[in-house]
Each structure stands twice: as structure tokens, then as C-alpha cells.
């Protein structure tokens, strides 16, 4: 299993996610305060709340991630590039763009590579993640999607929008293996159904670089309760044999 040393390290591997399209501002503030409490690697939120996150998280090193072409990915390239540019201006550090699966199905790889390349050029040194929705794809399509993302200059491949996601560790590991084989230079983020520590640990052990979870706060708090906040007093022992 993945050797998590403490809750701080665990939080650094989690992108705490809330893409609820009906969340109120006060609820988002509460979410962001929870992110501050545990110091996650990043938050992943809707474009609506990027300026708010920039304000609340200004005194932390938590990165702000947001989505483009979410959740279907069928917007044209110009729209995705413009949306990415606007998010960076508002304070986003990471852009997660959904791949156009129609183009993937039609094997229009040059169009996909060009789109990813344009977005990466626009956002510069900010992180670009390409969501490829593996649950909707055959294995060979996952391989081609990963190759296109790598060639286009993306920093990460992400397996899911969360709407359809692998529901078993073996599916997750299969996806990780495919991405590692066909796009060995790109990093991997896994999302969807990772709602408790055991599953999170299994996915990290399987080769993911980061995990995203709506339940990130609960995962880390539970880990702290079990590993760091439990006081165990050992019984006294004697090293000599009693008569």
C-alpha cells in the first residue's frame, strides 16, 4: 500500500472538489475554510467561485482549480481557450478541460492535440489537466486520448468528470496502467467514487499522482482520528520471567 506518513502528506495528495452547481456563497465559504483547515493540494470549484477562492485562500499555498467545457466537452476550441484565459485572470492556478469525445470517437487526433496545445499556450506555466471520461471509452480510446493529451502539452490526464466514473479499484488501476504505458510522461489524477481512505490509498498505490474527491475533508479527518488522535497506553511489561 502507499506509504502515507501523516495527514499533512495525505492532504497534499488530494484535490478537494466541489462542483455542485447549486451551492450558495455561504456554503462555498464553508467549503473553502475546510480546505484551509487541512491544507489540501488544491480545491476544484466552478468558475463562479474562483474570485472568492482567490480571496479566501490568499494566505495559503492551496492551488485553485476550475473547469472548462464541463461536463460534456463539446464547446469549440475558441470558446475553451477564451474560458481558460478568463479563469487564469480571475485567479485560477489549474485548468481542467474536458476532451471533445466526439472528436476522439472520430479519431480526429490532430484537432484534439491542437486544442490542448492552444489552451496550454494560453495559460503558460499554469497547470493543464485534460479530462478524458474513461468510463465512456474503450481501452484503445483511453490510450489514444492519453497520447493526444501528452502530445498537446497537458500536465495531467484526469479520468473522470465525476458524472461517470470507474466504480472498482481494478477499473481504476486498468486506466492508470493504460495511461502510464501510452503517455508515460504525463501525470495522472483519478476522480470519482473516492470517498474513504482505503480506496484513496489503493488508487495512489495503483499509480495515481493525485486524487480528487468531494469527500477529501472527511477522508483526512478520519485518517487523523485513526492514526494521529488515538491515544494508546501500552500495558506495563516485565522482561524477567516470574517464578
C-alpha positions as protocol buffer text, in pm:
chain_id: "A"
residue {
  index: 1
  type: UNK
  ca { x: 0 y: 0 z: 0 }
}
residue {
  index: 2
  type: UNK
  ca { x: 101 y: 364 z: -47 }
}
residue {
  index: 3
  type: UNK
  ca { x: 311 y: 477 z: 248 }
}
residue {
  index: 4
  type: UNK
  ca { x: 124 y: 780 z: 383 }
}
residue {
  index: 5
  type: UNK
  ca { x: 332 y: 920 z: 666 }
}
residue {
  index: 6
  type: UNK
  ca { x: 79 y: 1161 z: 816 }
}
residue {
  index: 7
  type: UNK
  ca { x: -238 y: 1357 z: 749 }
}
residue {
  index: 8
  type: UNK
  ca { x: -43 y: 1653 z: 610 }
}
residue {
  index: 9
  type: UNK
  ca { x: 104 y: 1434 z: 337 }
}
residue {
  index: 10
  type: UNK
  ca { x: -236 y: 1278 z: 266 }
}
residue {
  index: 11
  type: UNK
  ca { x: -397 y: 1621 z: 221 }
}
residue {
  index: 12
  type: UNK
  ca { x: -114 y: 1721 z: -15 }
}
residue {
  index: 13
  type: UNK
  ca { x: -218 y: 1439 z: -249 }
}
residue {
  index: 14
  type: UNK
  ca { x: -586 y: 1536 z: -259 }
}
residue {
  index: 15
  type: UNK
  ca { x: -759 y: 1794 z: -474 }
}
residue {
  index: 16
  type: UNK
  ca { x: -1064 y: 1880 z: -264 }
}
residue {
  index: 17
  type: UNK
  ca { x: -1357 y: 1911 z: -502 }
}
residue {
  index: 18
  type: UNK
  ca { x: -1694 y: 2084 z: -502 }
}
residue {
  index: 19
  type: UNK
  ca { x: -1858 y: 2127 z: -843 }
}
residue {
  index: 20
  type: UNK
  ca { x: -2214 y: 2148 z: -711 }
}
residue {
  index: 21
  type: UNK
  ca { x: -2394 y: 2384 z: -949 }
}
residue {
  index: 22
  type: UNK
  ca { x: -2644 y: 2491 z: -682 }
}
residue {
  index: 23
  type: UNK
  ca { x: -2408 y: 2570 z: -396 }
}
residue {
  index: 24
  type: UNK
  ca { x: -2464 y: 2902 z: -222 }
}
residue {
  index: 25
  type: UNK
  ca { x: -2188 y: 3152 z: -148 }
}
residue {
  index: 26
  type: UNK
  ca { x: -2203 y: 3078 z: 225 }
}
residue {
  index: 27
  type: UNK
  ca { x: -2175 y: 2706 z: 157 }
}
residue {
  index: 28
  type: UNK
  ca { x: -1875 y: 2769 z: -67 }
}
residue {
  index: 29
  type: UNK
  ca { x: -1713 y: 2981 z: 203 }
}
residue {
  index: 30
  type: UNK
  ca { x: -1756 y: 2691 z: 446 }
}
residue {
  index: 31
  type: UNK
  ca { x: -1602 y: 2453 z: 191 }
}
residue {
  index: 32
  type: UNK
  ca { x: -1302 y: 2681 z: 141 }
}
residue {
  index: 33
  type: UNK
  ca { x: -1249 y: 2720 z: 516 }
}
residue {
  index: 34
  type: UNK
  ca { x: -1240 y: 2341 z: 546 }
}
residue {
  index: 35
  type: UNK
  ca { x: -980 y: 2334 z: 269 }
}
residue {
  index: 36
  type: UNK
  ca { x: -772 y: 2586 z: 466 }
}
residue {
  index: 37
  type: UNK
  ca { x: -802 y: 2383 z: 784 }
}
residue {
  index: 38
  type: UNK
  ca { x: -639 y: 2075 z: 628 }
}
residue {
  index: 39
  type: UNK
  ca { x: -425 y: 2247 z: 361 }
}
residue {
  index: 40
  type: UNK
  ca { x: -517 y: 2035 z: 58 }
}
residue {
  index: 41
  type: UNK
  ca { x: -308 y: 2039 z: -259 }
}
residue {
  index: 42
  type: UNK
  ca { x: -586 y: 2227 z: -436 }
}
residue {
  index: 43
  type: UNK
  ca { x: -955 y: 2300 z: -449 }
}
residue {
  index: 44
  type: UNK
  ca { x: -1154 y: 2225 z: -763 }
}
residue {
  index: 45
  type: UNK
  ca { x: -1453 y: 2456 z: -797 }
}
residue {
  index: 46
  type: UNK
  ca { x: -1683 y: 2608 z: -1056 }
}
residue {
  index: 47
  type: UNK
  ca { x: -1574 y: 2924 z: -1242 }
}
residue {
  index: 48
  type: UNK
  ca { x: -1834 y: 3119 z: -1045 }
}
residue {
  index: 49
  type: UNK
  ca { x: -1637 y: 3097 z: -723 }
}
residue {
  index: 50
  type: UNK
  ca { x: -1278 y: 3135 z: -844 }
}
residue {
  index: 51
  type: UNK
  ca { x: -1256 y: 3503 z: -732 }
}
residue {
  index: 52
  type: UNK
  ca { x: -1395 y: 3410 z: -390 }
}
residue {
  index: 53
  type: UNK
  ca { x: -1144 y: 3128 z: -354 }
}
residue {
  index: 54
  type: UNK
  ca { x: -863 y: 3362 z: -456 }
}
residue {
  index: 55
  type: UNK
  ca { x: -965 y: 3594 z: -172 }
}
residue {
  index: 56
  type: UNK
  ca { x: -1017 y: 3333 z: 99 }
}
residue {
  index: 57
  type: UNK
  ca { x: -712 y: 3120 z: 15 }
}
residue {
  index: 58
  type: UNK
  ca { x: -476 y: 3413 z: -43 }
}
residue {
  index: 59
  type: UNK
  ca { x: -276 y: 3336 z: 274 }
}
residue {
  index: 60
  type: UNK
  ca { x: -229 y: 2967 z: 186 }
}
residue {
  index: 61
  type: UNK
  ca { x: -38 y: 2763 z: -72 }
}
residue {
  index: 62
  type: UNK
  ca { x: -357 y: 2583 z: -182 }
}
residue {
  index: 63
  type: UNK
  ca { x: -394 y: 2597 z: -559 }
}
residue {
  index: 64
  type: UNK
  ca { x: -724 y: 2691 z: -721 }
}
residue {
  index: 65
  type: UNK
  ca { x: -852 y: 2464 z: -998 }
}
residue {
  index: 66
  type: UNK
  ca { x: -1155 y: 2517 z: -1217 }
}
residue {
  index: 67
  type: UNK
  ca { x: -1322 y: 2360 z: -1519 }
}
residue {
  index: 68
  type: UNK
  ca { x: -1363 y: 2440 z: -1888 }
}
residue {
  index: 69
  type: UNK
  ca { x: -1607 y: 2267 z: -2122 }
}
residue {
  index: 70
  type: UNK
  ca { x: -1758 y: 2096 z: -1821 }
}
residue {
  index: 71
  type: UNK
  ca { x: -1904 y: 1836 z: -1820 }
}
residue {
  index: 72
  type: UNK
  ca { x: -1955 y: 1742 z: -2187 }
}
residue {
  index: 73
  type: UNK
  ca { x: -1655 y: 1895 z: -2361 }
}
residue {
  index: 74
  type: UNK
  ca { x: -1824 y: 1974 z: -2691 }
}
residue {
  index: 75
  type: UNK
  ca { x: -1762 y: 2350 z: -2698 }
}
residue {
  index: 76
  type: UNK
  ca { x: -1541 y: 2472 z: -2981 }
}
residue {
  index: 77
  type: UNK
  ca { x: -1172 y: 2534 z: -2929 }
}
residue {
  index: 78
  type: UNK
  ca { x: -1201 y: 2914 z: -2940 }
}
residue {
  index: 79
  type: UNK
  ca { x: -1454 y: 2905 z: -2654 }
}
residue {
  index: 80
  type: UNK
  ca { x: -1237 y: 2676 z: -2443 }
}
residue {
  index: 81
  type: UNK
  ca { x: -928 y: 2890 z: -2499 }
}
residue {
  index: 82
  type: UNK
  ca { x: -1115 y: 3207 z: -2404 }
}
residue {
  index: 83
  type: UNK
  ca { x: -1269 y: 3047 z: -2096 }
}
residue {
  index: 84
  type: UNK
  ca { x: -928 y: 2923 z: -1984 }
}
residue {
  index: 85
  type: UNK
  ca { x: -777 y: 3268 z: -2029 }
}
residue {
  index: 86
  type: UNK
  ca { x: -1053 y: 3430 z: -1824 }
}
residue {
  index: 87
  type: UNK
  ca { x: -1014 y: 3178 z: -1540 }
}
residue {
  index: 88
  type: UNK
  ca { x: -643 y: 3248 z: -1516 }
}
residue {
  index: 89
  type: UNK
  ca { x: -714 y: 3622 z: -1500 }
}
residue {
  index: 90
  type: UNK
  ca { x: -960 y: 3560 z: -1216 }
}
residue {
  index: 91
  type: UNK
  ca { x: -703 y: 3368 z: -1015 }
}
residue {
  index: 92
  type: UNK
  ca { x: -713 y: 3002 z: -1120 }
}
residue {
  index: 93
  type: UNK
  ca { x: -386 y: 2807 z: -1098 }
}
residue {
  index: 94
  type: UNK
  ca { x: -509 y: 2491 z: -1269 }
}
residue {
  index: 95
  type: UNK
  ca { x: -741 y: 2443 z: -1565 }
}
residue {
  index: 96
  type: UNK
  ca { x: -933 y: 2119 z: -1616 }
}
residue {
  index: 97
  type: UNK
  ca { x: -1066 y: 2095 z: -1971 }
}
residue {
  index: 98
  type: UNK
  ca { x: -1299 y: 1819 z: -2086 }
}
residue {
  index: 99
  type: UNK
  ca { x: -1187 y: 1648 z: -2405 }
}
residue {
  index: 100
  type: UNK
  ca { x: -1426 y: 1652 z: -2702 }
}
residue {
  index: 101
  type: UNK
  ca { x: -1520 y: 1283 z: -2711 }
}
residue {
  index: 102
  type: UNK
  ca { x: -1692 y: 1319 z: -3047 }
}
residue {
  index: 103
  type: UNK
  ca { x: -1357 y: 1410 z: -3200 }
}
residue {
  index: 104
  type: UNK
  ca { x: -1195 y: 1122 z: -3014 }
}
residue {
  index: 105
  type: UNK
  ca { x: -1453 y: 874 z: -3143 }
}
residue {
  index: 106
  type: UNK
  ca { x: -1396 y: 1004 z: -3496 }
}
residue {
  index: 107
  type: UNK
  ca { x: -1019 y: 976 z: -3445 }
}
residue {
  index: 108
  type: UNK
  ca { x: -966 y: 1344 z: -3514 }
}
residue {
  index: 109
  type: UNK
  ca { x: -649 y: 1341 z: -3310 }
}
residue {
  index: 110
  type: UNK
  ca { x: -489 y: 1646 z: -3473 }
}
residue {
  index: 111
  type: UNK
  ca { x: -790 y: 1860 z: -3378 }
}
residue {
  index: 112
  type: UNK
  ca { x: -768 y: 1742 z: -3018 }
}
residue {
  index: 113
  type: UNK
  ca { x: -393 y: 1794 z: -2999 }
}
residue {
  index: 114
  type: UNK
  ca { x: -427 y: 2140 z: -3145 }
}
residue {
  index: 115
  type: UNK
  ca { x: -698 y: 2234 z: -2896 }
}
residue {
  index: 116
  type: UNK
  ca { x: -492 y: 2118 z: -2599 }
}
residue {
  index: 117
  type: UNK
  ca { x: -185 y: 2293 z: -2737 }
}
residue {
  index: 118
  type: UNK
  ca { x: -368 y: 2623 z: -2778 }
}
residue {
  index: 119
  type: UNK
  ca { x: -503 y: 2611 z: -2425 }
}
residue {
  index: 120
  type: UNK
  ca { x: -162 y: 2526 z: -2280 }
}
residue {
  index: 121
  type: UNK
  ca { x: -1 y: 2810 z: -2474 }
}
residue {
  index: 122
  type: UNK
  ca { x: -265 y: 3048 z: -2342 }
}
residue {
  index: 123
  type: UNK
  ca { x: -226 y: 2954 z: -1975 }
}
residue {
  index: 124
  type: UNK
  ca { x: 153 y: 2933 z: -1983 }
}
residue {
  index: 125
  type: UNK
  ca { x: 307 y: 2785 z: -1670 }
}
residue {
  index: 126
  type: UNK
  ca { x: -28 y: 2716 z: -1507 }
}
residue {
  index: 127
  type: UNK
  ca { x: -132 y: 2350 z: -1481 }
}
residue {
  index: 128
  type: UNK
  ca { x: -346 y: 2200 z: -1757 }
}
residue {
  index: 129
  type: UNK
  ca { x: -545 y: 1883 z: -1693 }
}
residue {
  index: 130
  type: UNK
  ca { x: -739 y: 1703 z: -1966 }
}
residue {
  index: 131
  type: UNK
  ca { x: -1044 y: 1507 z: -1855 }
}
residue {
  index: 132
  type: UNK
  ca { x: -1099 y: 1206 z: -2081 }
}
residue {
  index: 133
  type: UNK
  ca { x: -1400 y: 1030 z: -1917 }
}
residue {
  index: 134
  type: UNK
  ca { x: -1255 y: 678 z: -1921 }
}
residue {
  index: 135
  type: UNK
  ca { x: -1577 y: 505 z: -1818 }
}
residue {
  index: 136
  type: UNK
  ca { x: -1726 y: 601 z: -2156 }
}
residue {
  index: 137
  type: UNK
  ca { x: -1428 y: 474 z: -2357 }
}
residue {
  index: 138
  type: UNK
  ca { x: -1282 y: 151 z: -2483 }
}
residue {
  index: 139
  type: UNK
  ca { x: -926 y: 77 z: -2374 }
}
residue {
  index: 140
  type: UNK
  ca { x: -776 y: 171 z: -2712 }
}
residue {
  index: 141
  type: UNK
  ca { x: -962 y: 503 z: -2697 }
}
residue {
  index: 142
  type: UNK
  ca { x: -821 y: 571 z: -2349 }
}
residue {
  index: 143
  type: UNK
  ca { x: -474 y: 506 z: -2487 }
}
residue {
  index: 144
  type: UNK
  ca { x: -524 y: 743 z: -2780 }
}
residue {
  index: 145
  type: UNK
  ca { x: -677 y: 1011 z: -2556 }
}
residue {
  index: 146
  type: UNK
  ca { x: -378 y: 995 z: -2321 }
}
residue {
  index: 147
  type: UNK
  ca { x: -132 y: 1013 z: -2612 }
}
residue {
  index: 148
  type: UNK
  ca { x: -309 y: 1318 z: -2754 }
}
residue {
  index: 149
  type: UNK
  ca { x: -309 y: 1492 z: -2416 }
}
residue {
  index: 150
  type: UNK
  ca { x: 62 y: 1430 z: -2373 }
}
residue {
  index: 151
  type: UNK
  ca { x: 149 y: 1544 z: -2727 }
}
residue {
  index: 152
  type: UNK
  ca { x: -63 y: 1857 z: -2681 }
}
residue {
  index: 153
  type: UNK
  ca { x: 140 y: 1956 z: -2375 }
}
residue {
  index: 154
  type: UNK
  ca { x: -104 y: 1884 z: -2094 }
}
residue {
  index: 155
  type: UNK
  ca { x: 38 y: 1832 z: -1748 }
}
residue {
  index: 156
  type: UNK
  ca { x: -220 y: 1578 z: -1632 }
}
residue {
  index: 157
  type: UNK
  ca { x: -476 y: 1334 z: -1762 }
}
residue {
  index: 158
  type: UNK
  ca { x: -781 y: 1312 z: -1537 }
}
residue {
  index: 159
  type: UNK
  ca { x: -1005 y: 1009 z: -1571 }
}
residue {
  index: 160
  type: UNK
  ca { x: -1350 y: 1150 z: -1500 }
}
residue {
  index: 161
  type: UNK
  ca { x: -1581 y: 1448 z: -1462 }
}
residue {
  index: 162
  type: UNK
  ca { x: -1739 y: 1261 z: -1172 }
}
residue {
  index: 163
  type: UNK
  ca { x: -2063 y: 1205 z: -1359 }
}
residue {
  index: 164
  type: UNK
  ca { x: -1949 y: 867 z: -1490 }
}
residue {
  index: 165
  type: UNK
  ca { x: -1653 y: 709 z: -1314 }
}
residue {
  index: 166
  type: UNK
  ca { x: -1489 y: 371 z: -1259 }
}
residue {
  index: 167
  type: UNK
  ca { x: -1658 y: 209 z: -961 }
}
residue {
  index: 168
  type: UNK
  ca { x: -1399 y: -53 z: -873 }
}
residue {
  index: 169
  type: UNK
  ca { x: -1031 y: -39 z: -789 }
}
residue {
  index: 170
  type: UNK
  ca { x: -949 y: -276 z: -1077 }
}
residue {
  index: 171
  type: UNK
  ca { x: -1107 y: -37 z: -1327 }
}
residue {
  index: 172
  type: UNK
  ca { x: -906 y: 250 z: -1182 }
}
residue {
  index: 173
  type: UNK
  ca { x: -581 y: 56 z: -1196 }
}
residue {
  index: 174
  type: UNK
  ca { x: -653 y: -57 z: -1552 }
}
residue {
  index: 175
  type: UNK
  ca { x: -697 y: 307 z: -1656 }
}
residue {
  index: 176
  type: UNK
  ca { x: -377 y: 408 z: -1476 }
}
residue {
  index: 177
  type: UNK
  ca { x: -182 y: 127 z: -1644 }
}
residue {
  index: 178
  type: UNK
  ca { x: -305 y: 230 z: -1989 }
}
residue {
  index: 179
  type: UNK
  ca { x: -217 y: 595 z: -1937 }
}
residue {
  index: 180
  type: UNK
  ca { x: 127 y: 511 z: -1799 }
}
residue {
  index: 181
  type: UNK
  ca { x: 202 y: 282 z: -2093 }
}
residue {
  index: 182
  type: UNK
  ca { x: 90 y: 510 z: -2376 }
}
residue {
  index: 183
  type: UNK
  ca { x: 163 y: 852 z: -2223 }
}
residue {
  index: 184
  type: UNK
  ca { x: 449 y: 783 z: -1981 }
}
residue {
  index: 185
  type: UNK
  ca { x: 548 y: 1147 z: -1929 }
}
residue {
  index: 186
  type: UNK
  ca { x: 207 y: 1278 z: -1824 }
}
residue {
  index: 187
  type: UNK
  ca { x: 82 y: 1281 z: -1465 }
}
residue {
  index: 188
  type: UNK
  ca { x: -241 y: 1111 z: -1363 }
}
residue {
  index: 189
  type: UNK
  ca { x: -528 y: 1232 z: -1147 }
}
residue {
  index: 190
  type: UNK
  ca { x: -812 y: 998 z: -1052 }
}
residue {
  index: 191
  type: UNK
  ca { x: -1161 y: 1116 z: -958 }
}
residue {
  index: 192
  type: UNK
  ca { x: -1497 y: 958 z: -890 }
}
residue {
  index: 193
  type: UNK
  ca { x: -1612 y: 741 z: -601 }
}
residue {
  index: 194
  type: UNK
  ca { x: -1301 y: 801 z: -390 }
}
residue {
  index: 195
  type: UNK
  ca { x: -1483 y: 867 z: -66 }
}
residue {
  index: 196
  type: UNK
  ca { x: -1284 y: 687 z: 203 }
}
residue {
  index: 197
  type: UNK
  ca { x: -920 y: 639 z: 296 }
}
residue {
  index: 198
  type: UNK
  ca { x: -886 y: 274 z: 196 }
}
residue {
  index: 199
  type: UNK
  ca { x: -996 y: 342 z: -161 }
}
residue {
  index: 200
  type: UNK
  ca { x: -783 y: 657 z: -179 }
}
residue {
  index: 201
  type: UNK
  ca { x: -480 y: 460 z: -66 }
}
residue {
  index: 202
  type: UNK
  ca { x: -548 y: 184 z: -319 }
}
residue {
  index: 203
  type: UNK
  ca { x: -569 y: 434 z: -607 }
}
residue {
  index: 204
  type: UNK
  ca { x: -244 y: 601 z: -501 }
}
residue {
  index: 205
  type: UNK
  ca { x: -80 y: 260 z: -467 }
}
residue {
  index: 206
  type: UNK
  ca { x: -206 y: 181 z: -817 }
}
residue {
  index: 207
  type: UNK
  ca { x: 0 y: 468 z: -958 }
}
residue {
  index: 208
  type: UNK
  ca { x: -208 y: 787 z: -946 }
}
residue {
  index: 209
  type: UNK
  ca { x: -11 y: 1106 z: -882 }
}
residue {
  index: 210
  type: UNK
  ca { x: -309 y: 1284 z: -729 }
}
residue {
  index: 211
  type: UNK
  ca { x: -666 y: 1201 z: -638 }
}
residue {
  index: 212
  type: UNK
  ca { x: -967 y: 1431 z: -644 }
}
residue {
  index: 213
  type: UNK
  ca { x: -1253 y: 1382 z: -403 }
}
residue {
  index: 214
  type: UNK
  ca { x: -1570 y: 1556 z: -288 }
}
residue {
  index: 215
  type: UNK
  ca { x: -1506 y: 1376 z: 42 }
}
residue {
  index: 216
  type: UNK
  ca { x: -1148 y: 1495 z: 86 }
}
residue {
  index: 217
  type: UNK
  ca { x: -1219 y: 1662 z: 419 }
}
residue {
  index: 218
  type: UNK
  ca { x: -1383 y: 1350 z: 560 }
}
residue {
  index: 219
  type: UNK
  ca { x: -1102 y: 1126 z: 432 }
}
residue {
  index: 220
  type: UNK
  ca { x: -829 y: 1328 z: 602 }
}
residue {
  index: 221
  type: UNK
  ca { x: -1025 y: 1388 z: 924 }
}
residue {
  index: 222
  type: UNK
  ca { x: -1096 y: 1017 z: 956 }
}
residue {
  index: 223
  type: UNK
  ca { x: -730 y: 938 z: 894 }
}
residue {
  index: 224
  type: UNK
  ca { x: -629 y: 1183 z: 1167 }
}
residue {
  index: 225
  type: UNK
  ca { x: -874 y: 1025 z: 1411 }
}
residue {
  index: 226
  type: UNK
  ca { x: -741 y: 676 z: 1347 }
}
residue {
  index: 227
  type: UNK
  ca { x: -369 y: 747 z: 1314 }
}
residue {
  index: 228
  type: UNK
  ca { x: -288 y: 1067 z: 1496 }
}
residue {
  index: 229
  type: UNK
  ca { x: -555 y: 1141 z: 1754 }
}
residue {
  index: 230
  type: UNK
  ca { x: -583 y: 795 z: 1907 }
}
residue {
  index: 231
  type: UNK
  ca { x: -401 y: 766 z: 2237 }
}
residue {
  index: 232
  type: UNK
  ca { x: -296 y: 410 z: 2315 }
}
residue {
  index: 233
  type: UNK
  ca { x: -138 y: 341 z: 2654 }
}
residue {
  index: 234
  type: UNK
  ca { x: 60 y: 17 z: 2641 }
}
residue {
  index: 235
  type: UNK
  ca { x: 30 y: -214 z: 2937 }
}
residue {
  index: 236
  type: UNK
  ca { x: 345 y: -236 z: 3151 }
}
residue {
  index: 237
  type: UNK
  ca { x: 554 y: -547 z: 3086 }
}
residue {
  index: 238
  type: UNK
  ca { x: 841 y: -712 z: 3263 }
}
residue {
  index: 239
  type: UNK
  ca { x: 1140 y: -859 z: 3084 }
}
residue {
  index: 240
  type: UNK
  ca { x: 1209 y: -1121 z: 3351 }
}
residue {
  index: 241
  type: UNK
  ca { x: 1025 y: -1445 z: 3391 }
}
residue {
  index: 242
  type: UNK
  ca { x: 812 y: -1474 z: 3701 }
}
residue {
  index: 243
  type: UNK
  ca { x: 871 y: -1768 z: 3937 }
}
